[in-house]
């Protein structure tokens, strides 16, 4: 009886040890790897629409545009033929507008307009408006601003009123096609256009061009005869 009890106890002990060893040595399942988080893709940043290029002014816009900017101080000089020209006169790839005008009213009224007075024959300090004679023929030049329509007569648009620069006709002429002695006076890259002006007397004409700080005059005997209308000289 004692022997059987011992054998039973031994068997029980072996079972306990075996169970213990099994629990310690059994292969444990590896923890499942956490699923990788999906990459968070940020939403695309809103992009501003590209600025619209300045549009080409139409003939119908010329008078209202001048009226808004000059507040009735200037009127188109339709005695010039053509009396306006369109081109890139300052070489910034925007469309500019030149209009032959005459002073209407007193020179002092020009102080209420955005026009900067210049003298193409005498570059230097701006001349005094008091020196402009009533009815004097002048050249109004409006620089285009990318993204700004010509129907918008904002006072921030660069505007110049140039003495000794208007004549019997105005035409845009590619700057690169001008004689070398004229291009040498231009301080910017020779891109864009200049204004070919024919005098009232039908004699030697000239070229009005932007030299980086203002508009200046250069004599050019064949200015009127050699200029061709390339489509940039007049709005539709």
Buried (B, 14 or more C-beta within 10 A) or exposed (E): EEEEEEEEEEEEEEEEEEEEEEEEEEEEEEEEEEEEEEEEEEEEEEEEEEEEEBBBBEEEBBEEBBBBBBBEBBBBBEEBEBBBBBBBBBBBEBBBBBBBBBBEBEBEBBEEBBBBBBBBEEEEEEBEBEEBEEEBBBBBBBBBBEBBBBEEBEEEBBBBBBBBBBBBBBBBBBBEBBEEEBBEEBEBEBEBBBBBBBBEEEEEBBBBBBBEEBBBBBEBEEBBEBBEEEEBBBBE
